[in-house]
Amino acid sequence: MPTSLNKLKIVKKHRRRFKRYQSDRSVRVTPSWRRPKGIDSVMRRQFRGTPRMPKVGYGSDRRTKHMMPNGFYKFIVRNEKELDMLLMHNRKYAAQIAACVGAKKRQAIVKRAAELDIKVTNATAKMRTQEN
């Protein structure tokens, strides 16, 4: 199994999800983020003691954006032929088999990935052990 070349530490500037203002008070107000737009809104005016709003500054570092915790970047694969693109980049990208791929083709992809020394993140998904 290849290990990642990337040694950068992933830093998340804001770990919790941004929640919609006053979503805890009413059932009809869902917690998914919506920007407050009222003229008197204390959250829009960013008064002290109100929850933080999403800003550009909370964005991830360009070098670690979309990186998985193991240091690889995801590359979605739908057939064996697409694995050949990762041949020279097997220390940077890890293959992830698409959800639409069936069990037979999935086995062939995992086998080919082992030959090319490419990491597959979901190698055991949709695989059943055969009963005798």
C-alpha positions in Angstrom: 0.0 0.0 0.0 1.4 3.4 -0.9 1.8 6.1 1.7 1.1 9.7 1.0 3.9 12.1 0.2 2.0 15.0 1.8 3.2 15.8 5.3 1.2 19.1 5.8 -1.1 19.2 8.7 -4.8 20.0 7.9 -6.0 23.0 9.9 -9.7 23.7 10.2 -10.3 27.3 11.2 -13.9 26.6 12.2 -14.8 23.1 13.2 -18.5 23.4 14.0 -21.1 23.9 11.3 -22.6 27.4 11.0 -26.1 27.2 12.2 -29.0 29.5 11.1 -29.9 32.2 13.6 -32.7 31.2 16.0 -33.0 27.7 14.5 -33.0 26.3 18.0 -36.2 28.2 18.8 -38.6 27.0 16.1 -39.1 23.7 14.3 -39.9 25.4 11.0 -36.6 27.2 11.0 -34.1 24.5 9.9 -30.5 24.7 11.1 -29.0 24.9 7.6 -27.2 28.2 7.1 -29.1 31.2 5.7 -27.6 34.6 5.9 -29.6 37.0 8.1 -31.0 39.9 6.0 -33.2 41.9 8.4 -32.5 45.6 8.9 -32.3 45.3 12.7 -30.7 41.9 12.9 -28.1 41.8 15.6 -26.4 38.8 13.9 -26.1 40.6 10.6 -24.7 43.7 12.4 -22.2 41.3 14.2 -22.9 42.5 17.7 -20.9 41.0 20.5 -22.3 37.7 21.9 -24.0 36.6 18.7 -22.9 33.5 16.7 -20.2 33.9 14.1 -21.1 34.1 10.4 -19.2 32.4 7.5 -16.5 34.5 6.0 -13.7 34.2 3.5 -11.1 34.0 6.2 -12.5 30.6 7.5 -11.5 29.0 4.2 -9.0 26.1 4.1 -5.4 26.4 3.1 -5.0 26.0 -0.7 -2.5 23.2 -0.3 -4.7 21.1 2.1 -8.1 21.9 0.6 -10.1 18.7 -0.3 -7.4 16.6 1.3 -8.5 13.5 3.3 -7.0 12.9 6.8 -4.7 10.3 5.5 -3.0 12.8 3.2 -4.5 11.6 -0.2 -6.8 13.4 -2.5 -9.9 11.6 -3.8 -10.2 10.5 -7.4 -13.5 8.8 -8.4 -13.1 5.7 -10.6 -15.8 4.1 -12.7 -13.8 1.5 -14.6 -10.4 -0.2 -14.8 -9.1 2.1 -17.5 -9.5 5.2 -15.3 -7.0 3.7 -12.9 -4.2 4.1 -15.4 -4.4 7.9 -14.9 -3.2 7.4 -11.3 -0.2 5.3 -12.3 2.3 8.2 -11.8 0.3 9.9 -9.0 -0.3 7.0 -6.7 1.4 8.8 -3.8 -0.9 11.9 -4.1 -4.3 10.6 -5.2 -6.3 7.6 -3.9 -9.0 5.9 -6.0 -12.6 5.9 -4.8 -14.9 3.5 -6.7 -18.1 5.2 -7.7 -21.4 4.2 -6.1 -22.9 3.2 -9.4 -20.3 0.4 -10.0 -21.5 -3.2 -9.4 -19.8 -6.0 -7.5 -18.2 -7.8 -10.5 -16.6 -4.7 -12.0 -15.6 -3.5 -8.5 -13.6 -6.7 -7.9 -11.8 -6.2 -11.2 -11.0 -2.5 -10.2 -9.6 -3.6 -6.8 -7.5 -6.3 -8.4 -6.0 -3.9 -11.0 -5.4 -1.2 -8.3 -3.3 -3.8 -6.3 -1.2 -4.5 -9.4 -0.6 -0.8 -10.0 0.0 -0.1 -6.2 -2.9 2.4 -6.0 -4.8 2.9 -2.7 -8.5 2.3 -2.9 -10.5 4.0 -0.1 -13.7 1.9 -0.4 -12.2 -1.4 -1.6 -14.5 -3.6 0.6 -17.7 -1.7 -0.2 -20.5 -3.8 -1.7 -18.5 -7.0 -1.3 -20.0 -10.0 0.3 -18.2 -13.1 1.5 -19.2 -16.3 -0.3 -20.8 -19.0 1.8 -19.9 -22.6 1.2 
